[in-house]
């Protein structure tokens, strides 16, 4: 097919014979016609002329005296008969010619072609549809509805209709590329297609997703597709048409310069040398003709650990943000636990306002699906937020020390009276390498001696499975000793003293003695000490610490409490993919005046008097609560994020499935004892996901998709996936930067805010939006020519009747 080919290079123009095959030349754009090859059907008009010539009357002259008186009347009748025959011939020829001209799809002469309709080249239409979830916003929830459906019309549906119309009105010689503006971008039709109906069909299959959009990456993909089109022979102009709601969250990342393609960017020999830069025009079809009346977004759902009670009740916080132009009054909000409504409340919000909703619920031991949901508005996809709540029957703690006296006071502070939400068991430090993994949530090392290789490796395994570790350093530690935990795949180590801390480790440099401790909570930034901020007289600021280890911390460690000249007294580490660690630079007991074997000599007297202080018990419990809160990996994800996790191998299954039927195939990354580290790719749909076995398929057959069946309620959820709340902010880009141009009409209230809309209305009227160089306006000419041709055929039938009646 010769679509998109430079006509100047064809054989007929170069002196070579050229076959005029209508099937080849039919879709060729030539002159003012989009399908000039159809003009060849005008040759059919020769048939009426040929029939007229063949059927002309041949007369013989017969001398008959009686007829001489009628010669004058016969002559007059012959002239009249000849007139009707010529009229019939003209009607037939004109009808055939007009029908051929209509089928050739005439192009009107307009300003876009600058008065030169014969010079219109084929155009490459690069259609880019925004599929971010803000495109699901209702155009008008009250009146704008899809024809034949009760579903309100969305921005994406309007954009689809506009893109399909461009396909239907394009010239037959135009080419198409189709991409989705998403994160990451997707090339739906990556190579040039001359089939407008195929492009329209692909557009109909697209849907607005639940993710965000990456505009710079999409423009880079557009340039790559155009470069490939030019490399394979395209030489005409290019229109990049982006169908978007111009939401600021997407458009604020617009690059300073838009992609242009020079001929030198393609492989040598593909484009004529010295050819000018390919002409690319950037157009935007505004899918957000008006601002929605109101749109509220539910922010990330988080648990408030500082407000948690000592029993099994939990306090959850859910921010509600209003992005609409109308006030919200009496909107319903609900808390759901495992799919059942637990609590309800209403809220009021002014435009641009926000409110924090508090929820308190008591949960049974186990893992639960927690969800906050508000009533629907113009954009419903951001009206839900999900989280996973984990409730243990009791926090299980293993306390290790060189002697029983080293763990005694810590155990009493962790579980006062021997009852409550914490269970503590004490062990000699020598039993740490044999401790069963997964049996205890937190391991506490009370005034330990430097660990050997076996203990360090066992500690690394415990952290690998998400367990917490609390270090209480005392006189038994050794100056300059590092406390790193080696990776499980490293060869045996002798653990010599190090001059610098390991990547996520620390070094105890030397003990320091203080007379009057100066305790600094560092602004209460750490979750460990946040509960003490409202109670300055609780004793945290006056901790009686007389000796402590000066520490050098590796990367990732965050000081929670400082002492003296800013030395860390309590520090924490929450490394990704591992359990949490807390480091306290003084022991949990008063400590001995003389050190243990191999330790430093630091005079006489105790190291601290924590056991006599009122803040000791709540401080120990907050340390344990924070250390236990460390999940091996996060259970909450955002649409578009890569899903990873760690689970017992006995529970691991082939895929994750949501209640809506979405699935994520899981793959094992590594194994550590009874634990499996897995990945499930990128989540593209929000919801709760449960383990589900992958359907088995015969060898060589593709696995059948999992049916969207309800998942068992007794099965605990594995992960929660939410939409990015930033995409729910429907504030629009004010003005398009050059060289972007608007395509089509846009109402004044399409500005970012009502104030901006008024400002825009008061401004000088903008120039008319650019028009596409397409034969869309030629549809009127097509139907006009077709109707005239049909009228001529009707007139031809009447003339035939007249001839039959009179002659």
N, C-alpha and C positions, 0 to 999 in steps of 0.2 A: 504494500500500500504506500502511496506517495504522500501520506500525511506528514506535514512538517518539513518537506523537502523544498529546497530553494528551486523555484521554477526556472531560473535563468540557466541552470545546469542541465535541463532535460534535453533529450536527444533531438527533439523537433527544433529546438532553438540552436542546436549546434550543427545542423545540416544533416542529421541522421534521421532515418525513418522512425516514426513513432506510431505505435498501434493505438487507435482510439477506442479502446474497449470501455463501454459504459460502466461495467462493474469495477474497473480500475479508476476511471476518471469521475465516477459519480460523486465521491465525497471530496473532490478537489476544490479548494477555494480559489476562485479566479474572478478578478474584477469585482463588481458589486454583488456577486453571488457567493454564498457559502458552499453550495454544492453545484458548481458550474457544469459538471458533467451531465447533470440531469437535463441541460438544455439540448442535448443530443436527441432527446425524445421529441423535440420540435420537428425533427425530420419526418415524423408521422404525418405532419400537415401536408406532405407531398401526396399522400394517398387520395384525399378528396380532389386535388387538382388533377391527378392522373385519371381518376374515375370520371371526372367532368369532361376531360378530353376524349376518353374512350367512348363515352356514352353520348357524345354530341350527335345531333340529328343530321343524317346525310339525305338530302332531298334530290328527287329526279324531276326534271321539267317535263310535263305532259301537256300538250296543246289541247285544250278543250274549250271550245268557244263559250259554252254556257257559264264556265267558271271565271271568265274574264271580268264579269261584273263584281265578283267577290274578292278580287285580288287586293283591293284597298283594305277591306275588312280583315283579311287574313294577315296582311302585313302589320296592321296595328296589333292584332292578337299575338303575332310572333314576337314583336318587340316587347310586349308585356310579359310573355313567357320567358324570354331571355333575361329580363330584369330579375325575376324571382329566382331563376337558376343561379345567376351571379350572386344574389344576396345569400342564397343557401350555401354556396361555395365559400363565401367570405365568413359566414357564421361558423362553419365547420373548421376552417383553417384557423380563425382567431381563437376558437375554443381550445384547439390542440396546443397552439403556441402559448396561450395564457396558462394552461395546465402545466406545461413544461417549465415555464418561468416560475410558477409557484413552487413546484417541486425542487427547483434550484435554490430555494431559500434566499431571496434577495436581501441585501444589506442596505440599510438606509444611509444616506450621507449625513454625517453629524459632525459636531465640533471635535469629537475624539479622533476622527481621521483627517481633520484640518482640510476638509473640502476635497479630499482625494480618496474616494471610495475604492478606486482601483488599486490602491497601494496597501490595503490592509493585509498584514502577514499573519500566519497562524500564531496564536498566543498560548503559552504554557500557563495553566491555572494551577497554582500550588495552594490547595485548600487545607487550612489548619483549623481544626475544631477544638475548642477548649473543653476538656472533659473533667476539670476539677469539680469538686462537689458543690461549689457555689453556683454552678450552672443548673443545679436542681431547684433553685429559687423559683417560686411561682411568679409568673408575669403579672397576673391579676387573679388572686384567689377567688374573687367574687364573680367575675364575668368571663375571663379568658379561659375557654375550655376547648379541648380538642374536639373536632367535629365527630359526632357519632359516639362520643365517650363522655363519661362523667369525670374523667381525670382532668384536673386543672392543667393548663398549659404552662410549661416550664421554659426557662431561658434556653435550655439546650434544645427543646423541641422546636422553638422558634428559629434557632440557629440551623438546625437540621433542614428545616423547610427552605430557608434562604439558600443554603448550600446546594440543595437538590435543584432549586429553580435555576441557579447558575449553570448547573450541568445540563438542564433541559433546554436552555436558551443559547448554549454555546454553539459556535460553528463546528461543522463536522471535522475541520482540519485542526481544531484546538487539541492540546494535550492536557493531561491531568496528573497531578500528584496529590496524595492524600496523607496527612499526618495528624496525630492527636497531640494536643498540647497537654501534657501530663508530666508526672515525675516518676520514672524517667519518660522522655517522649517516645512515641511509638510511630513507626512508619507503616501505615496501612497499605498504601500503594507506593512502593519506593521507586519504581521505574515508570517512565512515561507511558500512560495509557491513552489511546485515542477513543476509547469506548466510554461515552458519557453515561450510558445506562449502567455499565458496570461500576463506575464511580458512584453514581447515585445509590446503587444497591449497597455498596460498602458503607456509605454514609448512614443509610437506614439501620444498619446493624450496630452502629456505634451507640454507646450509652454514656451518660455522665457517671463517673465513678464516685468513690468516697475518699479519694486522695487529693493532693495538692497539684500544682503545676510548676514546672521549671522552664521559664521563658528563655533564659540564655541557652540552655541545652537544646531546646526545641528549635531556636533560630540556627544553632550550629547544625542540627540535623537537616533543616531546610536547605542550608547552603550545600551540605554534602549531597543531597538529592539533586539539586540544580546542577552542581558540578558534574554529577554522573550523567544527567540528561544532556548537557552540552558535550561531554566527552563522546557520547553515543550519537551525536549528530544534530542536536537541537540548536537552532541559530536565531530563533525569533525572540520577541519580547517575553518577559515573565511577569505575571501578576501573583504576588503572594497575598492571599486573602485570609485573614485571621478572624474567625468567628468567636468572640469572647465577650464577657461581661465587664471587661476592663477593671476587674477587682484589684485594688491596690496591693494586696498581699502577693499577687502574681506580677503585676506590672511595675512595682517599685524596684524590681531587679532587672529592669530593661537595660541592656548594655548601651554604652555611649554611642557606639557605631553599629549600624545594621549591616548584615552580610551583603557584600557586592562581589560579583564574580568577574574577574578579568580573564581574557583568553589565555594568558600565560599560566593560569592556575591549573589548566588541564594538560594532559600529556601532549607532547609535541606531535604534530601531524594531524591531530584531531580537529584543530581549529586553524583557519587561515592565519598566517603570520601577519601582524600589523592590524588585525581586526580589533575594533574598539570593544570596550567593556560591555558585557551583556547587560541590557537594560532591564532592571528589576524595579517594579513598583510595589510599594507596601500599602495595603489597604486593610481597614478594620471594619467589620460589620458589628455594630454595637448590639449585643443581645439583651442588654439591660435598659430597656426604654424608659423605665420609671423605677424609683426606689420602692422597696417593699414597705408596707405599713409598719411592721414590727418584726424584729428577728432577735430572739434571745438564744444565747449559746451557753451550754453547760461546760465549765472548765474541768480540768483534771480533778478527779475524785481522790482525796488523800485522807489517810488516817491521821488524827492528831494525837501523837504519843504523849504529849505533855498533859492532855486532858483525860487520859485513860484511867479508869478506876482499877483498883487492885483485884477486882473480881473479873468475870468474863465479859463485861460490857466494854464497848468500843465507841469512840466518838469519831465521826467522819465529817469532813469539810468539803463542800461543793460550791465553788464560785459560779454565780450566774451573771453574765455580761450581756448588756442590751446594746445592739448595733442598729436598731431601726429608727424611724423618724417619728413614731408615735409612742406615747406613754403606755406602759403595761400595768394593768390593774387587776388584782385578784387572779393571777395566773396560778394554776395548780402545779405543784411539784410533789413527787412521790419517791420514797425510798423502797426499793425492791431487794429482797434477800432470797436468793435461789428462785427467782421468778415470781415470788409472792410479795404483794404490797404490805410493807410493815408500818410505814408512817406516811402521812400526807400533811402538807402545809401550803399556804399561798404566799405570794410575794408581789410587791409593786416595784416598778422600776421606771425612772425617767429616761428619756433618750440619752444614750451615752453613759448611763450609770451602771453600777455593779453592786452585787450583794452576796455575802457569804452565808450560805445555809448550813446549819449545824444539825447533825443527825446522831442520835445515840441509840445503839441497838445491842442486845445481848445475844451472843452467838454460842451455839454448842461447839464442842471441840471438833475440829476438822477444817476443811477448806470450803469457802462459800463464795458465791457470785454476788457481788454488791453492785447495785445500779441505781443511779438517780435519773429520773425522767421528768421532763416538763411537758406542758401541753404544746400541740403543734402550732406552727406559725408559718411565715412565708418560706422558711427553709427548715425542714423537719429533721434532716440527717444529723444536725449538730445539737439536737435536743436530748441526747442521752450520753452519759458517761459511765464507764464500767471500771471495776477494780476487783482484785482477788483478796479475800480476807482469810488469813490462816490463824486458827486458834488451837493451841496445844493444850492438852489436859493439864500439864504443869511443865514449867521450865526445868529441864534436867541438867544439873551441873556436876561435873567431876572436878574435885579440888585435889591438886597434886602438890606435895611438899616433901622436903627431905626428912622432916619429922612431923609427928601428929600435931605438935604445938604450932607449927607454921600454918596449918589450915583451920585451926579451931575457931579463931575469931572471925575469919572470913565466912565460915559456914553459919555461925550464929547471926551475922549481919544479913546474909542472903536469905535465910529462912528463920526469922525470929520465932521462938517457941516450937520449932520443928514442924510447923504446918503452914499452909498457904500455897501460892502459885509457883513456888520454887522448891525443888527437891535437890538436896546436896548430898553427895557421897564423897568421902575423903579416901585417898589412896597414897601410898608411898610413891615418890617421884620415879623410882626404879620400875614401877609397873606401867608407866606411860607407853612404852613401845608395844606392850601386849594388850592395851585397852581396845575393846571392840569398837570399830567404827560405826557411827550412826546410833550408838546407844545413848550418848549424852549430847545435848545441844551446845553446851559451852564447856570448854576446858579452862580451868583457872590454875595458873602456875604460881603458887604462893612462896615467895622467897626461894626461887629455884637455884640450883647450881648450874653452871654451863652445861648444855645438853650435848650428849653424844650423837653419833651419826644415826643410830637406830631411832632415838627419840625425835630427832629433827625430821627424819623422813616420815615418821608416824604423824607428827604434827602437820606436815605438809599434806598428807592424805586427808586428815581431818578438815583442814581448810579447803581442800579441793572439793570436798563434798558439802561445803556450805556451813560447816560448824564454826562457832565463835571461839576466840582465844583471848584470855585476859592474863597479862603479865604483871605480877607484883614483884618488883625488884627490891632485894634487901641485901644484907651483909654477905650472903652466900654467893653473890654474883662476882665476876672477876673483871677487873679494869681492862678495857680495850677488847672485850669479847663481843663478837657479832652474834646476832640472834636471827640470822636468815634461815628460811625454810627452803631447801633446795627443790628444784623441779623433780618430778618422779622419774624422769627418763635420764637423769644425769648419773654418771658413775659415782661410786662411793667417795665420800669426802672425809678428810681428817678434821675439818672445821677448825683451822688455825685462827688465831686472832688476826683481824683485818685492820688496815689503816683507814678505810672508808666504808661507810654503810653500803650494803647491797641495794639493789634497785628498790625493793619494797621492805627492806629490813632496817635495823638500827644498831647503834653501837653505844654501850655504856662507857663513857670516858673515865670518869672518876667520881667518887662520892664527895659531896660538898656539905659543909656544916653551916647552919644558920642559927642565929640567936632569936631574932624576931622575924618570923615568916611574913612575907608580903604576898598574899594570894591575889591573883588577877584572873577573873573568869573570862577575860578576853571578849567582853561585850556579850556574853552568853550566846555566842553564835553556835556552839556545839549543842546537838540534841541531848547530850549527856547532862549538861548543866542548865538547859533552858528552864526546867521546872523550878529551879532555885531563884530565878530572876524576880518573881513576885514575892519572895520571902527572903529579903536581905539579912534578916536576923536569924536565919536557920542554922548558921554555923559554917557555911561554906567558905565565907571570906575570912574566917579565923581558924582554919584548920591548923592544928598543932603539929607541924612537921619540923623536925630538928635536923634531919639528915636526908639527903636525896641524891640520886645519881644524876649527873649531868649527861645529857643524851645528844647524840647526833643522829638525826632522823633521815631516812631515805625518802625518795619521792612518794607522794601520795599521803604521807602522814600529816595529820592536822592537829596542832595543839588545841586542847580544850580548856586547860587551866595552866597558868604560868606561875612561877614562884621566883623570888629573889630578883635578879636582874633580867627577867624575861625567859629564864630556863623553863622548858616544858615540864610540868609536874604530871599531867594527864594528857595523853595523845591518843588519837584514834586513826584507824586505817580501814577504809571501805573500798577495797580493790575490786574491779569488775571481774565477775566470774569466779569469785572466791568468797569465803567467809570473812567476817569482820574481826579486827583485832583491836584491843585496848591495851595501852602501856601506861603503868603507873610507876613513877620513879621512886617509890617508897613502899615498904612491905605492908601487908594488912594487919600485922601484929607489931607490938612495940619494938621488936628486934633485939638481938643480943648486943651487949657491949663489946664482945670480941667476936670476930667473924668466924665463919666456918672454914673448913680446910681449903687452903689455897686462896682465901679471900683477903682483902686489904685490912689493915689495922687502922681503925678510925676512933681511937680514944674510947672512953667509957660512956655509959648512959644509953638511953633508948633512942631509936630513930624517930619515933612519933608517939603521939598519944591519941590516935584516931579512935581507938575502942571506947574512950571515955567521952567522945564528942557526939552531940545529937545529930549532926549531919552525916555520920558515918553509915548508918543503916540505909537511909534513902539514897546516898551516893552509890553504895554497892549495888543496890537494886536497879538504879538507873543505868549503871555500867553494864549489868547483866542484860537488861532489857534491850539496850542498844546493840550489844554484841550478838544477841539472838535474832535481832531484826534483819540481819544480813542474809538475804536469799542468795543461793548460788548464782542465779541470774534473775533479772527482772521478770515478773509475770504480767506486766502491763506494757503494751506496745502501741505505737501510732501507725495508722495505715501508711504503708510505704517503707516502714522499717524492716530490717532483717530480723526474723524471729529465731532466737537461740534459747536453749534451756538445758537443764540438767535434771534427770529423774532417775529413780530406781529402775534398774533394768527389767525387773519383774513387771513394771507398769508400762514400760515403753511399748508403743504400737507403731504401725506403719504410717499413720497419718493423723492429723488433727481435723476435726469436723465441727462446724458451728451449727446452731439451731436453725439457721437459714439455709443450710445445705452447702455452704462454702467449705472447701477442703484445702489443707496444706500438707503436702507430702513431706515426711520427716526422714532424715538421714543421719546415721551415727557418725559423729566426728571422732570420738575417742571413748575409752572405757577406763574407769578407775575403780577397781574393786566391784562393788555391786551397783555403782552409779554409771549412767550413760550420759555423755555430753552429745547433744543433737542440734541440728539446725533444720529449719522448715521453710527456708526461702523468705520471700517478702510477702507480707500480708496485704491484700488489696481490698479486703472487706472487713468492716468493724463487726464486733460481736464477741461472745464467749466461745471458746473452743475446748472440746473434750477429746480424749483419746478415742480413736476408732480404728479398727483393723482394716487394712487395705484389702479390697476384694481381690481374690486370687484369679488369675487368668491362665489359660493354657499357654504352653510355650509358643512364641511367635504371635500371640494375640495381644492386643492392647487391653489394659485393665479397664473394666467397665466403671463408669463414674458412680460415686457413692450416692444413693438416693437421699433426698432431703427428708429424712425421717426424724421425729422427735428423739432426742437423746435421753437416756435414763437419768432421772433426777438424782438417784443415789450416787451417780458417778461424779466425783469432784471435778470442777473446771481446772484446766491446765493454764491457760493464758486468757487475758482480756485485751482486746484490740479496740482502740478508740480512733475517731477522726481527729485531725489536727484542728483545735478550736480557732486558730488564727485564720483559717479559710472561711469561717463563718462571719468574719468582719466584712460586710458588703460595701464598705466605702469605696467609691470608684475613683479612677484616675481623673483628675480635673481636665487637663488638656493633653492631647496627643503630641508628643515631641516629633519634630521633623526627622525623617521624611514620611512618617506615618500619615495617612489620610483616612478620613471617615468615608465609609461606603454606605449610601442610603440615608434616609432621614433619621433625625434623632430629636426627641422632645426636649424642651429646656430643663425639665426636672430630672434629666439623666445625669446631672452633675453630682459631685461627691456628697454634698450636704444641701439642705434647703437654702442656707445662706449663699452657697456657691451657685445654686440654681437661680436665685434672684439676681446675683451679680452677673451671671451669664445672660439673663434676660435683658438686663439694662445695658449690656455691652452692644457694640455695633453688630449688625447681622453678619454672620459668617458667610464665606463664599459657598457656593453650591457644592455639595459633595461630589467627588469624582464619579464618573460613569465608567462601567466596564466596556471595553471595546469588543462587544459581543453582538450577535444578531438578535438579541432579545427584543429590541424595538422593531425588528423586521417581521415579528409575528403578525403585526397588523397588515403589512404588505402581503404576506403569504395568504392570510385569510381573505383579504380583499381581492387578490388575483383569482383565488379559488372560487369565490362567490360569483365574480364576473364570468368566469369560464362556465360555471353551472348555469348562469342566466343565459349565456349564449346558446348552450345546448337546449334549454327550454325553448328559446326563440326558434332554433333550428327545427324543433318538432312542430311548432306552429306553422312555419313556412311550408313544411312537407304536407301538412293538412290542407293548406291553402292550395298548393299545387294539385293535390289529388282531387280537390273539390271543383276547381275551375278548369283544369285542363285534362 
